[in-house]
Amino acid sequence: MIHRLPTIPLLRVLLLSSGMVLLAACATGQGSTPIDTIQSWFSRKDKGGRQPGEKLVSPPDVVWKERNCARLQRPYIDIDLNEILPSRVPAGEEFNHRMVYSMCPLRTGEGVVGDLSRRITFKGNTVFEDVSRRFEIKPGKWQLDAFIGIPAEAPAGVYALEVAFSGGAVRFQRSASLVVSRR
């Protein structure tokens, strides 16, 4: 005897669920397009699963093989990811800055110590800066997560987040943008 799965009720549930998500997203959009609102909702959901701090993604020996570190001028650092979630933030809320780097050390187990800074600029002016002195870039692949709050009175517009490191012979600077909106 062959049993058929009840496809019609399942399809209805999926369509109803999708419709509810779209309606909820559009209802909270406050001037955004439905697509922007849905993307923002998913970004906030992703951000919610992140924790502040650093986390080892791949150990040094794996990175050494993947990057072929023996052939690179060391210490070698590559920024694999520099992102902001969500990229659109209402004033008064916070966003997540995630940076992922891979490092091949000069000598096994040796890190690079220096200053790691995060700076937010708006129309060319620095509105926030945080510097971690004696920060160690460690061998392997590492993920750094920080949460930064936007003041409720912050003006709407495009902001830039600049992250920079300077230590010994190692220097890098990257930037990413975010849009702050008024509630």
ABEGO torsion letter per residue (X at the ends): XBBBBBAAAAAAAAAAAAAAAAAAAAAAAGGBBAAAAAAAAAAAAAAAABBBEBBBABBAAAAAAAAGAAABBOBBBBBABBBBOBABBBBGBBBBBBBBBBBBBABBGBBBBBBBBBBBBBGGBBABBBBBBGBBBBBEBBBBBBBBBBBAABBBEBBBBBBBBBBEABBBBBBBBBBBBBX
